[in-house]
Amino acid sequence: MTDEAHKVVILGSGPAGLTAALYAARANLAPIVIAGCQPGGQLTITTEVENYPGFENGIQGPEMMEILRRQAERFGTKIVDGDVTAVALGKHPFELTLHHGGTIGAEALIIATGASAKLLNIESEKRLMGYGVSACATCDAFFFKDKDALVVGGGDTAMEEATFLTKFCRKVDIVHRRDHLRASKIMQDRARKNPKIGFIWDSVVDEIYGQPDKIGVTGARLKNVKTGAITEVKTDAVFMAIGHKPNTDLFKGQLEMDEFGYLVVLAGSTYTNVEGVFAAGDVADRVYRQAVSAAGTGCMAAIDAERWLESRE
């Protein structure tokens, strides 16, 4: 890559980034997408996607992202594999340092770096992700009708996920490493009053059993953090609900963020507090975190960037 400044540079290649690229390319802005450390975003570790409009019979997450990538490239998007290690937003054009040491300039910058689910970081979790292990009840609860599930966590996210799962599952047990919840009182009360929800206290998931195929998750091994006692439980799914971390470390001290590290945008738009920098997808959304909502804000970011560039001309 050269030091030449491009009209639009997009960081991230999930639904938000590639939708932004599609719209920017069709507006003749010749966007450059820096794919990031997880090209395709979180959908690349998802198996069946059944809630994205237009795919009547569902589609595999990686296949869906490959289609979206080809669609963006068809209109002239250039996609660069790799990551950005530094950004300088105090100058214009903005300067981005790539992982191999080169730099690239951007007149307008769309940040679509997403948010990463916090996980347990055990081998079986990674192996069974998408085969009964999930970090999104809204996405995957439908697959576990009349089955049992574990939810790992003790905050509002865990209560929300568990409550949502009870619309489908036969039984939901919340596994928490402490003997009390961190969730707000209203969320705790809602979960405790739900007859389908149980609690397993002072425990962590030590291992998840199953096979990454049609069998999926069959059970889990739990460890009591106080006594060290090991318990094996049968379950059909394990949902991680210990929070998400927005991928915004690069922008600390340069862009406004909320208390959780999500980028703050002007209401009803994708404008950040720096002129010419826009944010789309989960990097600025701690509420919905869906592929379709991410794609929608990707479209908005491209239109916002196009209009901003036009206003400067």
N, C-alpha and C positions, 0 to 999 in steps of 0.2 A: 504494500500500500504506500502511497505518497502522502506528502503533507497537504495536498490539494484539499480545499474545503468543498464539501458536498452540500447540496441543498438540504437534504434530510438524512440523518443517520438515526437508526433505530437500534436500541439495545434490547436484545431478547427475541427469541423466535418461537414463543408459544402462541396461543390464539390471538392475544392482544398485539404482539409484535408483527406477526405475519398479516393480520387483517389491516393494521396500519400501513404495512408495506404495500399491500394490494391496492388500497385507496390512493396512497401517495404515488405509486407507479402509474396508475390510471390517470393521475393528474399531471403526468409528465415531469415529476420531480426526481426521477431516477434515484430512488432511495437505496441506501446501503444498510443491510441488516447485519449486526454482529451477533452471531447465533448464541453465544454464551456458553457456560459450562455444562448446561443440559439442553442441547438443541431440541426444539420441539416442546420444551417445558414439561410440566407435570403429566400431561396426557401421554407422554412416551412411556410412563410406568403404569399406565392404566390399560386394562384389557378391554372389556366391552363398554362402549359409550352409547347409551340408548336415549339420552335426554338432550341431544343436540338437534335442533330443527333441521329437517331435510334428509335425515337418515332413518327411513321408516323401520328398517330391520336392525338398526344399530350398526356400529362400526368399531373396529379395534382402534384404540387411541393412537398408536404409532402410525397406522395407515391413514387416519384422518389428518394427522399433522403432515404427513408426506404429501397428501393431496393439496393441502393448503400451501405448503412450500412451493410445489410445482405451479400452482395457480399464481402465486405472487411472482415467481420467476418468469412466467409466461408474459407478463406485462413489463418486464425489464428490471425487476428487483435484483440487485446483486447481494448474495448472501456470503458472508465471510465467516468461516468456522473459527472458533477460539473465543477469547474473552477480552474484556477491557480491564486494565489494572489500575488506571488512574484517569480522572477527568479534571479539566480546568474550566470552570464555568465563569470565572472572573474576567475572561477575555472573550472577544468575539471576532471571528468564528470560534466556537468552543473547540478545545483541543482534547482529544482522547488518545490515551496511550494503550496500544495493543499488547497482548501477552508476549509477543515475540520482540517487543521493543520499538516497533514502528509507531508513528502517530497518524491520526486522521483528523481533519477539521470538519466541523458541522455548522452550517448556518442555523438550522433548527434541529433540535435533539428530542427524540421521543424515547422515554424510558419505559420499558416493558419487561423489566427484569424479574417480575413475579415475586412470590413469597414461597418459602419452603416449609413444609410441615415438619414440626419437630418429631423425631422418631426415637425409638429405643436403641437403635444401632446394634441390633443383634442379627446374626447371619440368617436365621429363619425368617425374620421379619422382611428382610430384603428379598429372600428367595420366594416368599409367598405373597409379596405385594401384588395386588390385582387378582389374587386367587384366594380371597378370603381375608386378606389383610388390606385395610384401607385407611385413609385419613380423611374421608369425606362421606358422611352418612347420607347427605342429600344426593350424592352421586350414586351410591351403591346399595342403599337400604333395600331397594326394590328386589334385589337378587336374593334376599334372605327372608322371604315370606314364610311365616310359620317355622322359623328356625331360631336358634339361640345365638346370642352375640355377647362379646365382652367389649367394654369401652374402657380404655386406659386414660386416667386423668381425674382431676378433682376440682377443676375450675368451671367457669360458665360454659366454655366450649364443650366440656365433657357432659354437663347436664343437658345442654341443647342437643348434642348428638344422641345421647341415650333416650331422651324424650321423643325425638324424631323417629328413632329406630323402633320404638314400641308401636308405631302405626303399622309396622310390618312383621316384626319379630314376635316369637312366642314368649321369649324371656330375654332380658338384658341385665347383665351384671356389670356394675362399675367397679373397676379395680383401682384402688388408690393407695399410694405408698404411706399415707398418714392415717390417723384415726379420726380425722375431721376434714371437712371439705373447705376449699378456698373459694368456692362459688358464692355469688351474692345470695342473700337469704331467700329472695323470691324464687331464684332458680333451684336452690336446695329444696325448698318446700315443694315445688312442682315435681321434682324427681322423687322425693320421699313419699309423696301421696300417690304416685303412679304404681298400681299393683303389679305391673310387669317388671319394675326395676328393683334389683337387689344390690347390695354393697358388699364388697370384699375388702376389708380394711388392712392397713399395714402391710400391703403386698405389692410385689412387682411381677411383671411377666418375665420369666427367666428363659423360656423357650416356647416356640409355637410349633405344633405338630401338623403335618399334612404334606401334600404333594402339589407342585405347581401344574395342575392339570384339572380335569373335570372333578376330581375328588376334592381339591382345595383344602381348607383348614379343617382339621378334625378335633383339635383340642389344644390345651396350653398347660405349661408347667408354671406354677406360681410359687414364689418364695416369700415367706413372711420376713420382713426386714427386722423385726424385733427378736423373733425366736429362731430364725433360720429354717423353720419347718417348710418342707416342700409338699405342695398339693398339686394333683393333676386333675384338670377339669375338662369335660367335653364341651366343645363349642363349635359353631359353624363359621364364625367370623370374629376377627379382632379389629376393632376400630381405634386408631390412635387419635386421642383428643387432648394432647398436651400443648396445643397451640401452634401457631405459625410464626415464622420470622421473615419479615419482608427483606428482600435482597437490596438493601439500601446503604450498606456500609460505605460504598464508594462516594456517596453524596453527603455524608455527615459534614456539617459546618458550611455547606454550600446551598442546600435546599431545605425548606421548612418541612419538618416532620411532626407527626403527632407523638404522643407519649409512648406508643408501641413501635415507632420507627417507620410507620407508613408515610409516604409522601402526601403532603397536603395540597389539594387542588382547589381552584376557585369553583364555587358551587355551580353545577350545571355545565361544567367544562372540564378540560384536561390541563388547563394552564397551571403551572407551578408558580412560585414567587419569583422565579428568574425568567425574564423575557426570553422567549424562544425555546424554552424547555417545557416539555409536556410529559404527562405521566398517564399510563394506561394499564388496565388489568389489575392483577392482585397486588402489585407494588403500591397501589393507592386505594385498595379495597379490602377492608378487614371484615366486611359484612357478608357479601354474597359469595365471592370466590368461586364462580362458575365459569366454565369455558365460554358460554354464550354471552355472559355479561362482560367478560374480558374482551371478547371479540367486538362487542358493541362499543366499548370505550376505545378500542384500537381504531375503529372507524372514526370516532369523534376526534381522536388525537391527530389523525392525518388531516382531517378537515380543518381543525384549529391551526395546525402548522401551515397548511396551504394558505389560509386567510392571513395569518400573521406575516408570512413571507410576502404576500401580495401587498399588504399594507406598508411594508418597508420600501417596496419598489415605487 
